[in-house]
Amino acid sequence: MKRTSYSCGLDAAMDVVGGKWKALILWALDTYSPCRFGELKRLVAGVSEKMLIQQLREMESDGLVHREVYHQVPPKVEYTLTTLGVSLNKALEPLSDWGFQNMDHIVAVRITETRDK
């Protein structure tokens, strides 16, 4: 069941973008839009078909993604970001920048932690 109240703006934003895959799907659609399902699966490395379907459905339901069905043979479906999805992706850009700036440090710390165990 979808939530209908939030304690703050961050709570609402994290509710629609939470999880491992949604931010990566947003990035892929922003960079390579429009995308077909197979293209998205290749762009979002490691995501299973089942999980990608689930995440896309949730993102469509939340108004972040538009699913366009072309009635042709063979069937064709393309995904694009909505205006809301584009605005969320822009809001995530500073987080992505932080990740790039600190990636080496994060990896080094995690390697050290793994060795120490």
PDB file as gemmi writes it, atoms N, CA and C in Angstrom:
CRYST1    1.000    1.000    1.000  90.00  90.00  90.00 P 1                      
ATOM      1  N   MET A   1       0.837  -1.184   0.000  1.00  0.00           N  
ATOM      2  CA  MET A   1       0.000   0.000   0.000  1.00  0.00           C  
ATOM      3  C   MET A   1       0.882   1.248   0.000  1.00  0.00           C  
ATOM      4  N   LYS A   2       0.540   2.192  -0.833  1.00  0.00           N  
ATOM      5  CA  LYS A   2       1.338   3.411  -0.944  1.00  0.00           C  
ATOM      6  C   LYS A   2       1.052   4.356   0.218  1.00  0.00           C  
ATOM      7  N   ARG A   3       2.108   5.013   0.662  1.00  0.00           N  
ATOM      8  CA  ARG A   3       1.980   5.982   1.746  1.00  0.00           C  
ATOM      9  C   ARG A   3       1.270   7.228   1.240  1.00  0.00           C  
ATOM     10  N   THR A   4       0.562   7.885   2.135  1.00  0.00           N  
ATOM     11  CA  THR A   4      -0.143   9.116   1.778  1.00  0.00           C  
ATOM     12  C   THR A   4       0.212  10.286   2.679  1.00  0.00           C  
ATOM     13  N   SER A   5       1.137  10.080   3.626  1.00  0.00           N  
ATOM     14  CA  SER A   5       1.606  11.201   4.443  1.00  0.00           C  
ATOM     15  C   SER A   5       3.096  11.017   4.716  1.00  0.00           C  
ATOM     16  N   TYR A   6       3.763  12.151   4.874  1.00  0.00           N  
ATOM     17  CA  TYR A   6       5.214  12.152   5.058  1.00  0.00           C  
ATOM     18  C   TYR A   6       5.580  13.142   6.143  1.00  0.00           C  
ATOM     19  N   SER A   7       6.710  12.883   6.802  1.00  0.00           N  
ATOM     20  CA  SER A   7       7.151  13.767   7.877  1.00  0.00           C  
ATOM     21  C   SER A   7       7.917  14.974   7.352  1.00  0.00           C  
ATOM     22  N   CYS A   8       8.491  14.852   6.135  1.00  0.00           N  
ATOM     23  CA  CYS A   8       9.234  15.964   5.545  1.00  0.00           C  
ATOM     24  C   CYS A   8       9.432  15.688   4.055  1.00  0.00           C  
ATOM     25  N   GLY A   9       9.991  16.649   3.346  1.00  0.00           N  
ATOM     26  CA  GLY A   9      10.222  16.501   1.915  1.00  0.00           C  
ATOM     27  C   GLY A   9      11.167  15.367   1.578  1.00  0.00           C  
ATOM     28  N   LEU A  10      12.202  15.188   2.388  1.00  0.00           N  
ATOM     29  CA  LEU A  10      13.156  14.106   2.140  1.00  0.00           C  
ATOM     30  C   LEU A  10      12.468  12.747   2.268  1.00  0.00           C  
ATOM     31  N   ASP A  11      11.571  12.633   3.220  1.00  0.00           N  
ATOM     32  CA  ASP A  11      10.807  11.401   3.408  1.00  0.00           C  
ATOM     33  C   ASP A  11       9.999  11.078   2.143  1.00  0.00           C  
ATOM     34  N   ALA A  12       9.345  12.089   1.570  1.00  0.00           N  
ATOM     35  CA  ALA A  12       8.559  11.886   0.344  1.00  0.00           C  
ATOM     36  C   ALA A  12       9.458  11.521  -0.829  1.00  0.00           C  
ATOM     37  N   ALA A  13      10.570  12.229  -0.971  1.00  0.00           N  
ATOM     38  CA  ALA A  13      11.493  11.960  -2.082  1.00  0.00           C  
ATOM     39  C   ALA A  13      12.079  10.557  -1.981  1.00  0.00           C  
ATOM     40  N   MET A  14      12.497  10.161  -0.792  1.00  0.00           N  
ATOM     41  CA  MET A  14      13.090   8.833  -0.621  1.00  0.00           C  
ATOM     42  C   MET A  14      12.062   7.725  -0.832  1.00  0.00           C  
ATOM     43  N   ASP A  15      10.804   8.025  -0.568  1.00  0.00           N  
ATOM     44  CA  ASP A  15       9.765   7.024  -0.790  1.00  0.00           C  
ATOM     45  C   ASP A  15       9.634   6.680  -2.275  1.00  0.00           C  
ATOM     46  N   VAL A  16       9.764   7.681  -3.148  1.00  0.00           N  
ATOM     47  CA  VAL A  16       9.613   7.400  -4.585  1.00  0.00           C  
ATOM     48  C   VAL A  16      10.910   6.971  -5.253  1.00  0.00           C  
ATOM     49  N   VAL A  17      12.057   7.274  -4.653  1.00  0.00           N  
ATOM     50  CA  VAL A  17      13.332   6.916  -5.294  1.00  0.00           C  
ATOM     51  C   VAL A  17      14.091   5.849  -4.515  1.00  0.00           C  
ATOM     52  N   GLY A  18      13.544   5.426  -3.386  1.00  0.00           N  
ATOM     53  CA  GLY A  18      14.235   4.466  -2.533  1.00  0.00           C  
ATOM     54  C   GLY A  18      14.516   3.141  -3.217  1.00  0.00           C  
ATOM     55  N   GLY A  19      15.495   2.443  -2.697  1.00  0.00           N  
ATOM     56  CA  GLY A  19      15.883   1.158  -3.257  1.00  0.00           C  
ATOM     57  C   GLY A  19      17.132   1.280  -4.098  1.00  0.00           C  
ATOM     58  N   LYS A  20      17.639   0.143  -4.491  1.00  0.00           N  
ATOM     59  CA  LYS A  20      18.917   0.088  -5.199  1.00  0.00           C  
ATOM     60  C   LYS A  20      18.821   0.543  -6.653  1.00  0.00           C  
ATOM     61  N   TRP A  21      17.680   0.357  -7.297  1.00  0.00           N  
ATOM     62  CA  TRP A  21      17.626   0.472  -8.754  1.00  0.00           C  
ATOM     63  C   TRP A  21      16.999   1.752  -9.293  1.00  0.00           C  
ATOM     64  N   LYS A  22      16.111   2.389  -8.563  1.00  0.00           N  
ATOM     65  CA  LYS A  22      15.348   3.499  -9.134  1.00  0.00           C  
ATOM     66  C   LYS A  22      16.218   4.671  -9.565  1.00  0.00           C  
ATOM     67  N   ALA A  23      17.193   5.044  -8.772  1.00  0.00           N  
ATOM     68  CA  ALA A  23      18.069   6.159  -9.164  1.00  0.00           C  
ATOM     69  C   ALA A  23      18.850   5.812 -10.426  1.00  0.00           C  
ATOM     70  N   LEU A  24      19.269   4.552 -10.554  1.00  0.00           N  
ATOM     71  CA  LEU A  24      20.000   4.127 -11.754  1.00  0.00           C  
ATOM     72  C   LEU A  24      19.090   4.099 -12.976  1.00  0.00           C  
ATOM     73  N   ILE A  25      17.838   3.719 -12.787  1.00  0.00           N  
ATOM     74  CA  ILE A  25      16.866   3.748 -13.884  1.00  0.00           C  
ATOM     75  C   ILE A  25      16.614   5.193 -14.300  1.00  0.00           C  
ATOM     76  N   LEU A  26      16.469   6.087 -13.328  1.00  0.00           N  
ATOM     77  CA  LEU A  26      16.293   7.515 -13.639  1.00  0.00           C  
ATOM     78  C   LEU A  26      17.458   8.032 -14.469  1.00  0.00           C  
ATOM     79  N   TRP A  27      18.682   7.700 -14.055  1.00  0.00           N  
ATOM     80  CA  TRP A  27      19.873   8.144 -14.786  1.00  0.00           C  
ATOM     81  C   TRP A  27      19.861   7.607 -16.214  1.00  0.00           C  
ATOM     82  N   ALA A  28      19.571   6.312 -16.370  1.00  0.00           N  
ATOM     83  CA  ALA A  28      19.576   5.692 -17.699  1.00  0.00           C  
ATOM     84  C   ALA A  28      18.539   6.342 -18.603  1.00  0.00           C  
ATOM     85  N   LEU A  29      17.349   6.581 -18.077  1.00  0.00           N  
ATOM     86  CA  LEU A  29      16.303   7.197 -18.896  1.00  0.00           C  
ATOM     87  C   LEU A  29      16.616   8.654 -19.208  1.00  0.00           C  
ATOM     88  N   ASP A  30      17.266   9.340 -18.300  1.00  0.00           N  
ATOM     89  CA  ASP A  30      17.650  10.726 -18.563  1.00  0.00           C  
ATOM     90  C   ASP A  30      18.737  10.796 -19.628  1.00  0.00           C  
ATOM     91  N   THR A  31      19.631   9.831 -19.627  1.00  0.00           N  
ATOM     92  CA  THR A  31      20.776   9.837 -20.537  1.00  0.00           C  
ATOM     93  C   THR A  31      20.446   9.253 -21.903  1.00  0.00           C  
ATOM     94  N   TYR A  32      19.630   8.212 -21.950  1.00  0.00           N  
ATOM     95  CA  TYR A  32      19.417   7.466 -23.195  1.00  0.00           C  
ATOM     96  C   TYR A  32      17.961   7.415 -23.651  1.00  0.00           C  
ATOM     97  N   SER A  33      17.117   8.263 -23.154  1.00  0.00           N  
ATOM     98  CA  SER A  33      15.690   8.216 -23.439  1.00  0.00           C  
ATOM     99  C   SER A  33      15.387   8.540 -24.898  1.00  0.00           C  
ATOM    100  N   PRO A  34      14.390   7.913 -25.494  1.00  0.00           N  
ATOM    101  CA  PRO A  34      13.559   6.844 -24.953  1.00  0.00           C  
ATOM    102  C   PRO A  34      14.301   5.522 -24.948  1.00  0.00           C  
ATOM    103  N   CYS A  35      13.892   4.635 -24.053  1.00  0.00           N  
ATOM    104  CA  CYS A  35      14.534   3.320 -23.926  1.00  0.00           C  
ATOM    105  C   CYS A  35      13.498   2.218 -23.987  1.00  0.00           C  
ATOM    106  N   ARG A  36      13.870   1.164 -24.650  1.00  0.00           N  
ATOM    107  CA  ARG A  36      13.069  -0.051 -24.606  1.00  0.00           C  
ATOM    108  C   ARG A  36      13.543  -0.875 -23.414  1.00  0.00           C  
ATOM    109  N   PHE A  37      12.747  -1.866 -23.037  1.00  0.00           N  
ATOM    110  CA  PHE A  37      13.034  -2.656 -21.844  1.00  0.00           C  
ATOM    111  C   PHE A  37      14.418  -3.301 -21.905  1.00  0.00           C  
ATOM    112  N   GLY A  38      14.751  -3.925 -23.020  1.00  0.00           N  
ATOM    113  CA  GLY A  38      16.043  -4.602 -23.158  1.00  0.00           C  
ATOM    114  C   GLY A  38      17.213  -3.645 -23.030  1.00  0.00           C  
ATOM    115  N   GLU A  39      17.046  -2.423 -23.574  1.00  0.00           N  
ATOM    116  CA  GLU A  39      18.102  -1.411 -23.448  1.00  0.00           C  
ATOM    117  C   GLU A  39      18.300  -1.039 -21.982  1.00  0.00           C  
ATOM    118  N   LEU A  40      17.195  -0.825 -21.279  1.00  0.00           N  
ATOM    119  CA  LEU A  40      17.284  -0.482 -19.858  1.00  0.00           C  
ATOM    120  C   LEU A  40      17.957  -1.595 -19.066  1.00  0.00           C  
ATOM    121  N   LYS A  41      17.622  -2.823 -19.372  1.00  0.00           N  
ATOM    122  CA  LYS A  41      18.222  -3.960 -18.662  1.00  0.00           C  
ATOM    123  C   LYS A  41      19.735  -3.974 -18.858  1.00  0.00           C  
ATOM    124  N   ARG A  42      20.199  -3.643 -20.062  1.00  0.00           N  
ATOM    125  CA  ARG A  42      21.649  -3.586 -20.316  1.00  0.00           C  
ATOM    126  C   ARG A  42      22.289  -2.394 -19.609  1.00  0.00           C  
ATOM    127  N   LEU A  43      21.599  -1.264 -19.591  1.00  0.00           N  
ATOM    128  CA  LEU A  43      22.153  -0.049 -18.986  1.00  0.00           C  
ATOM    129  C   LEU A  43      22.236  -0.130 -17.462  1.00  0.00           C  
ATOM    130  N   VAL A  44      21.284  -0.812 -16.851  1.00  0.00           N  
ATOM    131  CA  VAL A  44      21.244  -0.934 -15.392  1.00  0.00           C  
ATOM    132  C   VAL A  44      21.830  -2.307 -15.043  1.00  0.00           C  
ATOM    133  N   ALA A  45      23.139  -2.366 -15.035  1.00  0.00           N  
ATOM    134  CA  ALA A  45      23.858  -3.636 -14.861  1.00  0.00           C  
ATOM    135  C   ALA A  45      23.494  -4.308 -13.545  1.00  0.00           C  
ATOM    136  N   GLY A  46      23.162  -5.587 -13.631  1.00  0.00           N  
ATOM    137  CA  GLY A  46      22.899  -6.376 -12.441  1.00  0.00           C  
ATOM    138  C   GLY A  46      21.439  -6.494 -12.050  1.00  0.00           C  
ATOM    139  N   VAL A  47      20.572  -5.663 -12.618  1.00  0.00           N  
ATOM    140  CA  VAL A  47      19.155  -5.737 -12.261  1.00  0.00           C  
ATOM    141  C   VAL A  47      18.526  -6.944 -12.951  1.00  0.00           C  
ATOM    142  N   SER A  48      17.694  -7.667 -12.214  1.00  0.00           N  
ATOM    143  CA  SER A  48      16.994  -8.809 -12.810  1.00  0.00           C  
ATOM    144  C   SER A  48      15.797  -8.296 -13.610  1.00  0.00           C  
ATOM    145  N   GLU A  49      15.328  -9.120 -14.515  1.00  0.00           N  
ATOM    146  CA  GLU A  49      14.166  -8.748 -15.323  1.00  0.00           C  
ATOM    147  C   GLU A  49      12.952  -8.482 -14.430  1.00  0.00           C  
ATOM    148  N   LYS A  50      12.733  -9.359 -13.455  1.00  0.00           N  
ATOM    149  CA  LYS A  50      11.603  -9.207 -12.541  1.00  0.00           C  
ATOM    150  C   LYS A  50      11.682  -7.892 -11.762  1.00  0.00           C  
ATOM    151  N   MET A  51      12.866  -7.567 -11.248  1.00  0.00           N  
ATOM    152  CA  MET A  51      13.038  -6.346 -10.466  1.00  0.00           C  
ATOM    153  C   MET A  51      12.867  -5.109 -11.344  1.00  0.00           C  
ATOM    154  N   LEU A  52      13.399  -5.146 -12.564  1.00  0.00           N  
ATOM    155  CA  LEU A  52      13.255  -4.004 -13.466  1.00  0.00           C  
ATOM    156  C   LEU A  52      11.787  -3.765 -13.787  1.00  0.00           C  
ATOM    157  N   ILE A  53      11.045  -4.824 -14.056  1.00  0.00           N  
ATOM    158  CA  ILE A  53       9.606  -4.690 -14.319  1.00  0.00           C  
ATOM    159  C   ILE A  53       8.912  -4.056 -13.118  1.00  0.00           C  
ATOM    160  N   GLN A  54       9.215  -4.554 -11.918  1.00  0.00           N  
ATOM    161  CA  GLN A  54       8.590  -4.035 -10.699  1.00  0.00           C  
ATOM    162  C   GLN A  54       8.919  -2.562 -10.492  1.00  0.00           C  
ATOM    163  N   GLN A  55      10.188  -2.209 -10.642  1.00  0.00           N  
ATOM    164  CA  GLN A  55      10.607  -0.825 -10.419  1.00  0.00           C  
ATOM    165  C   GLN A  55       9.977   0.113 -11.445  1.00  0.00           C  
ATOM    166  N   LEU A  56       9.937  -0.308 -12.705  1.00  0.00           N  
ATOM    167  CA  LEU A  56       9.318   0.523 -13.744  1.00  0.00           C  
ATOM    168  C   LEU A  56       7.833   0.729 -13.468  1.00  0.00           C  
ATOM    169  N   ARG A  57       7.149  -0.307 -13.023  1.00  0.00           N  
ATOM    170  CA  ARG A  57       5.719  -0.176 -12.700  1.00  0.00           C  
ATOM    171  C   ARG A  57       5.508   0.805 -11.556  1.00  0.00           C  
ATOM    172  N   GLU A  58       6.339   0.693 -10.519  1.00  0.00           N  
ATOM    173  CA  GLU A  58       6.229   1.618  -9.384  1.00  0.00           C  
ATOM    174  C   GLU A  58       6.519   3.045  -9.825  1.00  0.00           C  
ATOM    175  N   MET A  59       7.546   3.216 -10.646  1.00  0.00           N  
ATOM    176  CA  MET A  59       7.921   4.555 -11.099  1.00  0.00           C  
ATOM    177  C   MET A  59       6.847   5.139 -12.012  1.00  0.00           C  
ATOM    178  N   GLU A  60       6.211   4.303 -12.813  1.00  0.00           N  
ATOM    179  CA  GLU A  60       5.103   4.761 -13.650  1.00  0.00           C  
ATOM    180  C   GLU A  60       3.924   5.164 -12.766  1.00  0.00           C  
ATOM    181  N   SER A  61       3.619   4.357 -11.770  1.00  0.00           N  
ATOM    182  CA  SER A  61       2.528   4.641 -10.840  1.00  0.00           C  
ATOM    183  C   SER A  61       2.767   5.937 -10.064  1.00  0.00           C  
ATOM    184  N   ASP A  62       4.033   6.220  -9.735  1.00  0.00           N  
ATOM    185  CA  ASP A  62       4.389   7.442  -9.006  1.00  0.00           C  
ATOM    186  C   ASP A  62       4.509   8.661  -9.914  1.00  0.00           C  
ATOM    187  N   GLY A  63       4.331   8.472 -11.219  1.00  0.00           N  
ATOM    188  CA  GLY A  63       4.373   9.600 -12.147  1.00  0.00           C  
ATOM    189  C   GLY A  63       5.764  10.002 -12.586  1.00  0.00           C  
ATOM    190  N   LEU A  64       6.762   9.143 -12.374  1.00  0.00           N  
ATOM    191  CA  LEU A  64       8.144   9.459 -12.751  1.00  0.00           C  
ATOM    192  C   LEU A  64       8.474   9.012 -14.169  1.00  0.00           C  
ATOM    193  N   VAL A  65       7.822   7.951 -14.615  1.00  0.00           N  
ATOM    194  CA  VAL A  65       8.131   7.327 -15.901  1.00  0.00           C  
ATOM    195  C   VAL A  65       6.859   7.224 -16.730  1.00  0.00           C  
ATOM    196  N   HIS A  66       7.008   7.475 -18.026  1.00  0.00           N  
ATOM    197  CA  HIS A  66       5.907   7.277 -18.974  1.00  0.00           C  
ATOM    198  C   HIS A  66       6.205   6.040 -19.804  1.00  0.00           C  
ATOM    199  N   ARG A  67       5.230   5.169 -19.921  1.00  0.00           N  
ATOM    200  CA  ARG A  67       5.348   3.936 -20.711  1.00  0.00           C  
ATOM    201  C   ARG A  67       4.487   4.099 -21.954  1.00  0.00           C  
ATOM    202  N   GLU A  68       5.125   4.111 -23.106  1.00  0.00           N  
ATOM    203  CA  GLU A  68       4.423   4.271 -24.384  1.00  0.00           C  
ATOM    204  C   GLU A  68       4.376   2.926 -25.094  1.00  0.00           C  
ATOM    205  N   VAL A  69       3.158   2.446 -25.352  1.00  0.00           N  
ATOM    206  CA  VAL A  69       2.962   1.176 -26.047  1.00  0.00           C  
ATOM    207  C   VAL A  69       2.618   1.474 -27.498  1.00  0.00           C  
ATOM    208  N   TYR A  70       3.399   0.905 -28.412  1.00  0.00           N  
ATOM    209  CA  TYR A  70       3.144   1.035 -29.841  1.00  0.00           C  
ATOM    210  C   TYR A  70       2.475  -0.254 -30.302  1.00  0.00           C  
ATOM    211  N   HIS A  71       1.287  -0.121 -30.844  1.00  0.00           N  
ATOM    212  CA  HIS A  71       0.533  -1.297 -31.282  1.00  0.00           C  
ATOM    213  C   HIS A  71       0.988  -1.686 -32.674  1.00  0.00           C  
ATOM    214  N   GLN A  72       1.998  -2.527 -32.706  1.00  0.00           N  
ATOM    215  CA  GLN A  72       2.576  -3.003 -33.954  1.00  0.00           C  
ATOM    216  C   GLN A  72       3.069  -4.423 -33.742  1.00  0.00           C  
ATOM    217  N   VAL A  73       3.486  -5.043 -34.806  1.00  0.00           N  
ATOM    218  CA  VAL A  73       4.047  -6.396 -34.725  1.00  0.00           C  
ATOM    219  C   VAL A  73       5.485  -6.322 -35.182  1.00  0.00           C  
ATOM    220  N   PRO A  74       6.467  -6.730 -34.355  1.00  0.00           N  
ATOM    221  CA  PRO A  74       6.290  -7.168 -32.965  1.00  0.00           C  
ATOM    222  C   PRO A  74       5.959  -5.988 -32.053  1.00  0.00           C  
ATOM    223  N   PRO A  75       5.364  -6.268 -30.894  1.00  0.00           N  
ATOM    224  CA  PRO A  75       5.001  -5.191 -29.965  1.00  0.00           C  
ATOM    225  C   PRO A  75       6.229  -4.374 -29.562  1.00  0.00           C  
ATOM    226  N   LYS A  76       6.004  -3.099 -29.347  1.00  0.00           N  
ATOM    227  CA  LYS A  76       7.095  -2.194 -28.967  1.00  0.00           C  
ATOM    228  C   LYS A  76       6.627  -1.327 -27.805  1.00  0.00           C  
ATOM    229  N   VAL A  77       7.470  -1.223 -26.779  1.00  0.00           N  
ATOM    230  CA  VAL A  77       7.194  -0.370 -25.621  1.00  0.00           C  
ATOM    231  C   VAL A  77       8.439   0.461 -25.363  1.00  0.00           C  
ATOM    232  N   GLU A  78       8.249   1.762 -25.159  1.00  0.00           N  
ATOM    233  CA  GLU A  78       9.367   2.654 -24.821  1.00  0.00           C  
ATOM    234  C   GLU A  78       9.062   3.369 -23.511  1.00  0.00           C  
ATOM    235  N   TYR A  79      10.122   3.634 -22.769  1.00  0.00           N  
ATOM    236  CA  TYR A  79      10.021   4.329 -21.494  1.00  0.00           C  
ATOM    237  C   TYR A  79      10.749   5.663 -21.590  1.00  0.00           C  
ATOM    238  N   THR A  80      10.136   6.695 -21.032  1.00  0.00           N  
ATOM    239  CA  THR A  80      10.746   8.018 -20.944  1.00  0.00           C  
ATOM    240  C   THR A  80      10.444   8.592 -19.558  1.00  0.00           C  
ATOM    241  N   LEU A  81      11.219   9.589 -19.178  1.00  0.00           N  
ATOM    242  CA  LEU A  81      10.935  10.285 -17.925  1.00  0.00           C  
ATOM    243  C   LEU A  81       9.832  11.304 -18.146  1.00  0.00           C  
ATOM    244  N   THR A  82       8.988  11.458 -17.153  1.00  0.00           N  
ATOM    245  CA  THR A  82       8.009  12.533 -17.149  1.00  0.00           C  
ATOM    246  C   THR A  82       8.707  13.803 -16.655  1.00  0.00           C  
ATOM    247  N   THR A  83       7.998  14.902 -16.655  1.00  0.00           N  
ATOM    248  CA  THR A  83       8.545  16.143 -16.104  1.00  0.00           C  
ATOM    249  C   THR A  83       8.932  15.951 -14.638  1.00  0.00           C  
ATOM    250  N   LEU A  84       8.110  15.216 -13.906  1.00  0.00           N  
ATOM    251  CA  LEU A  84       8.414  14.937 -12.499  1.00  0.00           C  
ATOM    252  C   LEU A  84       9.679  14.091 -12.376  1.00  0.00           C  
ATOM    253  N   GLY A  85       9.834  13.103 -13.251  1.00  0.00           N  
ATOM    254  CA  GLY A  85      11.030  12.260 -13.245  1.00  0.00           C  
ATOM    255  C   GLY A  85      12.284  13.049 -13.565  1.00  0.00           C  
ATOM    256  N   VAL A  86      12.179  13.958 -14.538  1.00  0.00           N  
ATOM    257  CA  VAL A  86      13.322  14.808 -14.894  1.00  0.00           C  
ATOM    258  C   VAL A  86      13.701  15.680 -13.699  1.00  0.00           C  
ATOM    259  N   SER A  87      12.705  16.245 -13.019  1.00  0.00           N  
ATOM    260  CA  SER A  87      13.008  17.117 -11.872  1.00  0.00           C  
ATOM    261  C   SER A  87      13.641  16.324 -10.730  1.00  0.00           C  
ATOM    262  N   LEU A  88      13.198  15.092 -10.509  1.00  0.00           N  
ATOM    263  CA  LEU A  88      13.811  14.257  -9.472  1.00  0.00           C  
ATOM    264  C   LEU A  88      15.240  13.909  -9.849  1.00  0.00           C  
ATOM    265  N   ASN A  89      15.473  13.600 -11.109  1.00  0.00           N  
ATOM    266  CA  ASN A  89      16.830  13.282 -11.554  1.00  0.00           C  
ATOM    267  C   ASN A  89      17.762  14.477 -11.341  1.00  0.00           C  
ATOM    268  N   LYS A  90      17.275  15.681 -11.624  1.00  0.00           N  
ATOM    269  CA  LYS A  90      18.089  16.886 -11.390  1.00  0.00           C  
ATOM    270  C   LYS A  90      18.392  17.055  -9.899  1.00  0.00           C  
ATOM    271  N   ALA A  91      17.424  16.731  -9.061  1.00  0.00           N  
ATOM    272  CA  ALA A  91      17.643  16.827  -7.615  1.00  0.00           C  
ATOM    273  C   ALA A  91      18.687  15.821  -7.139  1.00  0.00           C  
ATOM    274  N   LEU A  92      18.828  14.706  -7.848  1.00  0.00           N  
ATOM    275  CA  LEU A  92      19.804  13.675  -7.471  1.00  0.00           C  
ATOM    276  C   LEU A  92      21.212  13.969  -7.986  1.00  0.00           C  
ATOM    277  N   GLU A  93      21.359  14.928  -8.906  1.00  0.00           N  
ATOM    278  CA  GLU A  93      22.679  15.233  -9.469  1.00  0.00           C  
ATOM    279  C   GLU A  93      23.719  15.574  -8.405  1.00  0.00           C  
ATOM    280  N   PRO A  94      23.416  16.407  -7.395  1.00  0.00           N  
ATOM    281  CA  PRO A  94      24.432  16.668  -6.363  1.00  0.00           C  
ATOM    282  C   PRO A  94      24.853  15.401  -5.609  1.00  0.00           C  
ATOM    283  N   LEU A  95      23.937  14.477  -5.402  1.00  0.00           N  
ATOM    284  CA  LEU A  95      24.278  13.213  -4.751  1.00  0.00           C  
ATOM    285  C   LEU A  95      25.225  12.404  -5.634  1.00  0.00           C  
ATOM    286  N   SER A  96      24.971  12.407  -6.932  1.00  0.00           N  
ATOM    287  CA  SER A  96      25.857  11.729  -7.881  1.00  0.00           C  
ATOM    288  C   SER A  96      27.241  12.374  -7.879  1.00  0.00           C  
ATOM    289  N   ASP A  97      27.276  13.699  -7.866  1.00  0.00           N  
ATOM    290  CA  ASP A  97      28.564  14.411  -7.817  1.00  0.00           C  
ATOM    291  C   ASP A  97      29.342  14.028  -6.557  1.00  0.00           C  
ATOM    292  N   TRP A  98      28.647  13.970  -5.427  1.00  0.00           N  
ATOM    293  CA  TRP A  98      29.290  13.567  -4.177  1.00  0.00           C  
ATOM    294  C   TRP A  98      29.866  12.162  -4.317  1.00  0.00           C  
ATOM    295  N   GLY A  99      29.115  11.262  -4.927  1.00  0.00           N  
ATOM    296  CA  GLY A  99      29.586   9.894  -5.126  1.00  0.00           C  
ATOM    297  C   GLY A  99      30.849   9.837  -5.965  1.00  0.00           C  
ATOM    298  N   PHE A 100      30.878  10.604  -7.060  1.00  0.00           N  
ATOM    299  CA  PHE A 100      32.082  10.641  -7.898  1.00  0.00           C  
ATOM    300  C   PHE A 100      33.276  11.188  -7.121  1.00  0.00           C  
ATOM    301  N   GLN A 101      33.064  12.261  -6.367  1.00  0.00           N  
ATOM    302  CA  GLN A 101      34.152  12.888  -5.625  1.00  0.00           C  
ATOM    303  C   GLN A 101      34.704  11.985  -4.524  1.00  0.00           C  
ATOM    304  N   ASN A 102      33.883  11.109  -3.988  1.00  0.00           N  
ATOM    305  CA  ASN A 102      34.287  10.295  -2.842  1.00  0.00           C  
ATOM    306  C   ASN A 102      34.394   8.804  -3.141  1.00  0.00           C  
ATOM    307  N   MET A 103      34.265   8.422  -4.398  1.00  0.00           N  
ATOM    308  CA  MET A 103      34.257   7.010  -4.775  1.00  0.00           C  
ATOM    309  C   MET A 103      35.520   6.277  -4.341  1.00  0.00           C  
ATOM    310  N   ASP A 104      36.680   6.855  -4.597  1.00  0.00           N  
ATOM    311  CA  ASP A 104      37.938   6.197  -4.226  1.00  0.00           C  
ATOM    312  C   ASP A 104      38.023   5.975  -2.718  1.00  0.00           C  
ATOM    313  N   HIS A 105      37.618   6.974  -1.955  1.00  0.00           N  
ATOM    314  CA  HIS A 105      37.633   6.855  -0.493  1.00  0.00           C  
ATOM    315  C   HIS A 105      36.674   5.756  -0.023  1.00  0.00           C  
ATOM    316  N   ILE A 106      35.476   5.733  -0.577  1.00  0.00           N  
ATOM    317  CA  ILE A 106      34.481   4.723  -0.194  1.00  0.00           C  
ATOM    318  C   ILE A 106      35.016   3.323  -0.470  1.00  0.00           C  
ATOM    319  N   VAL A 107      35.584   3.130  -1.661  1.00  0.00           N  
ATOM    320  CA  VAL A 107      36.135   1.821  -2.034  1.00  0.00           C  
ATOM    321  C   VAL A 107      37.279   1.444  -1.100  1.00  0.00           C  
ATOM    322  N   ALA A 108      38.179   2.390  -0.827  1.00  0.00           N  
ATOM    323  CA  ALA A 108      39.329   2.104   0.040  1.00  0.00           C  
ATOM    324  C   ALA A 108      38.880   1.696   1.440  1.00  0.00           C  
ATOM    325  N   VAL A 109      37.927   2.405   1.996  1.00  0.00           N  
ATOM    326  CA  VAL A 109      37.428   2.089   3.334  1.00  0.00           C  
ATOM    327  C   VAL A 109      36.788   0.706   3.346  1.00  0.00           C  
ATOM    328  N   ARG A 110      36.024   0.396   2.325  1.00  0.00           N  
ATOM    329  CA  ARG A 110      35.348  -0.907   2.285  1.00  0.00           C  
ATOM    330  C   ARG A 110      36.329  -2.050   2.086  1.00  0.00           C  
ATOM    331  N   ILE A 111      37.376  -1.815   1.310  1.00  0.00           N  
ATOM    332  CA  ILE A 111      38.408  -2.847   1.140  1.00  0.00           C  
ATOM    333  C   ILE A 111      39.110  -3.092   2.467  1.00  0.00           C  
ATOM    334  N   THR A 112      39.435  -2.013   3.180  1.00  0.00           N  
ATOM    335  CA  THR A 112      40.087  -2.129   4.486  1.00  0.00           C  
ATOM    336  C   THR A 112      39.192  -2.874   5.470  1.00  0.00           C  
ATOM    337  N   GLU A 113      37.908  -2.538   5.489  1.00  0.00           N  
ATOM    338  CA  GLU A 113      36.969  -3.215   6.393  1.00  0.00           C  
ATOM    339  C   GLU A 113      36.891  -4.702   6.077  1.00  0.00           C  
ATOM    340  N   THR A 114      36.900  -5.049   4.808  1.00  0.00           N  
ATOM    341  CA  THR A 114      36.822  -6.453   4.393  1.00  0.00           C  
ATOM    342  C   THR A 114      38.059  -7.213   4.844  1.00  0.00           C  
ATOM    343  N   ARG A 115      39.230  -6.602   4.702  1.00  0.00           N  
ATOM    344  CA  ARG A 115      40.483  -7.247   5.127  1.00  0.00           C  
ATOM    345  C   ARG A 115      40.535  -7.443   6.632  1.00  0.00           C  
ATOM    346  N   ASP A 116      39.985  -6.485   7.382  1.00  0.00           N  
ATOM    347  CA  ASP A 116      40.042  -6.531   8.841  1.00  0.00           C  
ATOM    348  C   ASP A 116      39.100  -7.571   9.446  1.00  0.00           C  
ATOM    349  N   LYS A 117      38.190  -8.083   8.681  1.00  0.00           N  
ATOM    350  CA  LYS A 117      37.211  -9.047   9.227  1.00  0.00           C  
ATOM    351  C   LYS A 117      37.763 -10.430   9.289  1.00  0.00           C  
TER     352      LYS A 117                                                      
END                                                                             
